[in-house]
Amino acid sequence: MQTIGERLEDARKRKGISLREAAEATKIRSDFLSYIEQNNFDFDLPEIYRCGFIKNYARYLKLDPEKVINDYSAQLLSKTRSKKGGAEWFGSMDAKSDENDTVDLASIDKADVSQNAPSFGSITATPKEPSQGLDSASEQASEDTGEKMFYLKVGLILLGALALVFVLFGLVRALISSPPEDITSVAAVQTSPATESSAPNLITTPSTNIKEFKITASSEVYVAARDLTDRNYLFQGTLSAGEEIVLEKAGPVEVVFTRADQVIISANGQTFHSPESGVTGTSKIRLP
C-alpha cells in the first residue's frame, strides 16, 4: 500500500510538474514538499502548518484533500501509539534494573557509598531555538500580502487611466458634434426667400446709386451682406467692437445684422442706419 508521500509524488509526476513548479504554485517551500513526498512529516513546523501544507498540496494535485488528511491523522495516531508502547516497554526494563541495583547496593558499605557517590552537577534547561519553519511561513505570508497590494495598485492605476480616456473621448466628441460659432450665427440670421418678407425690423433706404458702403460696429455683432443679383455674399462674419469694413457692390444688396443698436451703415456721406434710429435686435436693410 502506498504511503501518503508516495501518492502525492506519483500524482505530481503523472502531471509532469517539478517540485519547483509545485512550490511556486502552492506557495509552499520546495524542501517542505520534498519532506512530504518522502513521507517525512517531522519537519520543524507547528502541526496546523503541516496539515495545511498537506491539504493544499493534495488539492493542487487534484487528490481528495479530506481523504489525504484523514490518512495523515491515522498515521500520526498510529505513530503516537507505537511511541507510547515503546516507552512502556523501556519503563518495565528500567524497573527490573532498579530491583537488581537494590540487591547490589545492600551489600555495599554506606560509608563507601557516601564517599564514592558521583556528583552529577547542576542541570540547566536550554531554551529551544525559534522554529525556522514558522519564520519561513511568516515570511511567505508577508510576500503574499505584498504581492496582493502590488496587483491592487496596478488595478487602480489602470482604472484611473480608463476613466481618463472616457472623459477625453467625451470632450472630443462634444467638440466635434458642436457646430462652429459662425455657422450657428448664420443659421440664426439667415432666412429663406419665403420668409424674407416677414423678417423683423426691415429698414428701407432711398433709391440712390451706391457703389460702395461702410459697416461700423460699436460692439461685437454678426453681419451678412449678400448681393441680391447673384445671391453671393459680399461679407459674412463677426465684427469686433470698433471694427469697420467697406464693401463694393454692383447691384442691390441686402445686409442682415444682429444688435441693430450697435451698427452704423453709411455710404456717399449718408447714414442709412445708426443706433439713433431706435431699432434693436436682428435687423435687415436693402441698399439699391
Backbone hydrogen bonds, N-H to C=O, Kabsch-Sander energy under -0.5 kcal/mol:
donor,donor_aa,acceptor,acceptor_aa,energy
7,R,3,T,-2.2
8,L,4,I,-2.2
9,E,5,G,-2.6
10,D,6,E,-2.7
11,A,7,R,-2.2
12,R,8,L,-2.1
13,K,9,E,-2.4
14,R,10,D,-2.4
15,K,11,A,-1.3
16,G,13,K,-0.9
17,I,12,R,-2.0
22,A,18,S,-2.4
23,A,19,L,-2.5
24,E,20,R,-2.3
25,A,21,E,-2.1
26,T,22,A,-2.5
27,K,23,A,-1.5
28,I,23,A,-0.8
33,L,29,R,-1.8
34,S,30,S,-2.2
35,Y,31,D,-2.1
36,I,32,F,-2.3
37,E,33,L,-2.4
38,Q,34,S,-1.6
39,N,36,I,-1.7
40,N,35,Y,-3.0
41,F,39,N,-0.7
45,L,43,F,-1.9
49,Y,46,P,-0.8
50,R,46,P,-1.9
51,C,47,E,-2.6
52,G,48,I,-1.8
53,F,49,Y,-2.7
54,I,50,R,-2.4
55,K,51,C,-2.5
56,N,52,G,-2.5
57,Y,53,F,-2.5
58,A,54,I,-2.3
59,R,55,K,-2.3
60,Y,56,N,-2.3
61,L,57,Y,-1.8
62,K,59,R,-1.4
63,L,58,A,-2.9
68,V,64,D,-2.1
69,I,65,P,-2.3
70,N,66,E,-2.4
71,D,67,K,-2.5
72,Y,68,V,-2.2
73,S,69,I,-2.7
74,A,70,N,-2.4
75,Q,71,D,-2.4
76,L,72,Y,-2.6
77,L,73,S,-2.5
78,S,74,A,-2.5
79,K,75,Q,-2.2
80,T,76,L,-2.1
81,R,77,L,-2.2
82,S,78,S,-2.1
83,K,79,K,-2.1
84,K,80,T,-2.1
85,G,81,R,-2.4
86,G,82,S,-2.2
87,A,83,K,-2.1
88,E,84,K,-2.0
89,W,85,G,-2.0
90,F,86,G,-2.5
91,G,87,A,-1.9
92,S,88,E,-1.9
93,M,89,W,-1.7
94,D,90,F,-1.9
95,A,91,G,-1.7
96,K,92,S,-2.0
97,S,93,M,-2.2
98,D,94,D,-1.9
99,E,95,A,-1.6
100,N,96,K,-1.9
101,D,97,S,-2.1
102,T,98,D,-1.7
103,V,99,E,-1.6
104,D,100,N,-2.0
105,L,101,D,-2.4
106,A,102,T,-1.4
107,S,103,V,-0.6
107,S,104,D,-1.0
108,I,105,L,-1.2
113,V,109,D,-2.0
114,S,110,K,-2.3
115,Q,111,A,-2.3
116,N,112,D,-3.1
117,A,113,V,-0.9
120,F,118,P,-0.6
124,T,122,S,-0.5
133,G,44,D,-0.7
135,D,131,S,-1.6
136,S,132,Q,-2.4
137,A,133,G,-2.4
138,S,134,L,-2.3
139,E,135,D,-2.7
140,Q,136,S,-2.5
141,A,137,A,-2.2
142,S,138,S,-2.2
143,E,139,E,-2.3
144,D,140,Q,-2.3
145,T,141,A,-2.1
146,G,142,S,-2.4
147,E,143,E,-2.4
148,K,144,D,-2.2
149,M,145,T,-2.2
150,F,146,G,-2.0
151,Y,147,E,-2.2
152,L,148,K,-2.1
153,K,149,M,-2.3
154,V,150,F,-2.3
155,G,151,Y,-2.3
156,L,152,L,-2.2
157,I,153,K,-2.3
158,L,154,V,-2.4
159,L,155,G,-2.3
160,G,156,L,-2.4
161,A,157,I,-2.4
162,L,158,L,-2.3
163,A,159,L,-2.2
164,L,160,G,-2.2
165,V,161,A,-2.1
166,F,162,L,-2.0
167,V,163,A,-2.2
168,L,164,L,-2.6
169,F,165,V,-2.5
170,G,166,F,-2.3
171,L,167,V,-2.2
172,V,168,L,-2.6
173,R,169,F,-2.4
174,A,170,G,-2.2
175,L,171,L,-2.4
176,I,172,V,-2.4
177,S,173,R,-2.4
178,S,174,A,-1.6
184,T,180,P,-2.2
185,S,181,E,-2.3
186,V,182,D,-2.5
187,A,183,I,-2.5
188,A,184,T,-1.6
189,V,185,S,-1.6
190,Q,186,V,-3.6
195,T,192,S,-1.3
196,E,192,S,-0.9
198,S,195,T,-0.9
199,A,196,E,-1.3
203,I,201,N,-0.6
203,I,284,K,-3.2
204,T,202,L,-0.5
208,T,206,P,-1.5
210,I,208,T,-1.0
213,F,247,L,-2.5
214,K,266,S,-3.3
215,I,245,I,-2.7
216,T,264,I,-2.8
217,A,243,E,-2.6
218,S,262,Q,-3.3
219,S,262,Q,-0.6
221,V,239,L,-2.0
223,V,237,G,-3.0
224,A,256,V,-2.6
225,A,235,F,-2.8
226,R,254,E,-2.8
227,D,232,N,-3.3
228,L,252,P,-2.5
229,T,252,P,-0.5
231,R,227,D,-1.4
234,L,225,A,-2.8
235,F,225,A,-1.7
237,G,223,V,-2.5
239,L,221,V,-2.8
242,G,217,A,-2.5
243,E,240,S,-2.1
245,I,215,I,-2.3
247,L,213,F,-2.8
249,K,211,K,-3.0
253,V,287,L,-2.9
254,E,226,R,-2.7
255,V,285,I,-3.3
256,V,224,A,-2.8
256,V,254,E,-0.5
257,F,283,S,-2.4
258,T,222,Y,-1.9
260,A,281,G,-2.7
262,Q,259,R,-2.6
263,V,260,A,-1.3
264,I,216,T,-2.5
265,I,273,H,-2.2
266,S,214,K,-2.3
267,A,270,Q,-2.7
270,Q,267,A,-2.6
272,F,265,I,-2.6
272,F,270,Q,-0.6
273,H,265,I,-1.7
277,S,274,S,-2.2
278,G,275,P,-1.4
283,S,257,F,-2.9
284,K,201,N,-1.8
285,I,255,V,-2.5
286,R,203,I,-1.3
287,L,253,V,-3.4
287,L,285,I,-0.5
